[in-house]
Amino acid sequence: MKIAVVYMSRHGTTGKVANLIAEKLEKEYPVDVLNLSRYPDFSPDAYDAVIIGGSIHLGAIQEEVQTFCEENLKLLLQKEIGLFICCLLQERQEEQLRQAFPEKLLQHSLLNACLGGEFLMEKMNQHDWLIARLAAKSDRSVSKINYAAVDRFTQHLLQDIA
C-alpha cells in the first residue's frame, strides 16, 4: 500500500496539516507528500490511496485542487480516497467541503473532514490580510487547527485503507 497526500496551501496551514497526516500514516505505510504548486502535473497512478486537501479562501478551494480532481477523477475513483479541507470559519465548513470536491469523489471517499484552519496575517498580502481581518474580526494571526480531528481522520484512514 503506497499513499500520496496531495495538497495545495496558500499560506502554509494545509501543508502543515498534510504533513501531520503523513507522519501518522507513515507508521504503517510509505507516504509521499506532494504540494500541487510544486507538482502541478502529478499523476496518482502509482498510488493505492490518495489523500487530497486544500484550504478555503473566499468560500472556495484552490483551483489547482479542483483541476487535479477533475483531470484525475476516473483514476481517483479506482483508489482509496480521503478528502479534507482547512477552513477557519466553522459555521460553513460542511457546506464548503461539499463544494470543494466533485460529488462522485465525495461519495467514493472513505472519509471527508474539516480540520480547522488558520489566518496567518504575517504571511498574507494586503488583499488577503484585509479579507482575513474582516472574517476573523481580528488583525492578529489566529490558529484553530483541530488536532483532535486530524488524529481521528488519520485513525479512520488507517482502519479503512485495505
Secondary structure as the mmCIF struct_conf table of DSSP 4:
data_model
#
loop_
_struct_conf.conf_type_id
_struct_conf.id
_struct_conf.beg_label_comp_id
_struct_conf.beg_label_asym_id
_struct_conf.beg_label_seq_id
_struct_conf.end_label_comp_id
_struct_conf.end_label_asym_id
_struct_conf.end_label_seq_id
STRN STRN1 ILE A 3 MET A 8
BEND BEND1 ARG A 10 GLY A 12
HELX_RH_AL_P HELX_RH_AL_P1 THR A 13 LEU A 25
TURN_TY1_P TURN_TY1_P1 GLU A 26 GLU A 28
BEND BEND2 TYR A 29 TYR A 29
STRN STRN2 VAL A 31 ASN A 35
TURN_TY1_P TURN_TY1_P2 LEU A 36 ARG A 38
TURN_TY1_P TURN_TY1_P3 PRO A 40 ASP A 41
HELX_RH_3T_P HELX_RH_3T_P1 PRO A 44 ALA A 46
BEND BEND3 ASP A 48 ASP A 48
STRN STRN3 ALA A 49 HIS A 57
TURN_TY1_P TURN_TY1_P4 LEU A 58 GLY A 59
STRN STRN4 ALA A 60 ILE A 61
HELX_RH_AL_P HELX_RH_AL_P2 GLU A 63 GLU A 71
TURN_TY1_P TURN_TY1_P5 ASN A 72 ASN A 72
HELX_RH_AL_P HELX_RH_AL_P3 LEU A 73 LEU A 76
TURN_TY1_P TURN_TY1_P6 LEU A 77 GLN A 78
BEND BEND4 LYS A 79 LYS A 79
STRN STRN5 GLU A 80 CYS A 86
BEND BEND5 LEU A 88 LEU A 88
HELX_RH_3T_P HELX_RH_3T_P2 GLN A 90 ARG A 92
HELX_RH_AL_P HELX_RH_AL_P4 GLN A 93 ALA A 100
BEND BEND6 PHE A 101 PHE A 101
HELX_RH_AL_P HELX_RH_AL_P5 GLU A 103 HIS A 108
BEND BEND7 LEU A 110 LEU A 110
STRN STRN6 LEU A 111 CYS A 114
STRN STRN7 GLY A 116 PHE A 119
HELX_RH_3T_P HELX_RH_3T_P3 MET A 121 LYS A 123
BEND BEND8 MET A 124 MET A 124
HELX_RH_AL_P HELX_RH_AL_P6 GLN A 126 ALA A 136
TURN_TY1_P TURN_TY1_P7 LYS A 137 LYS A 137
BEND BEND9 ASP A 139 ARG A 140
STRN STRN8 VAL A 142 ILE A 145
HELX_RH_AL_P HELX_RH_AL_P7 TYR A 147 ASP A 160
#
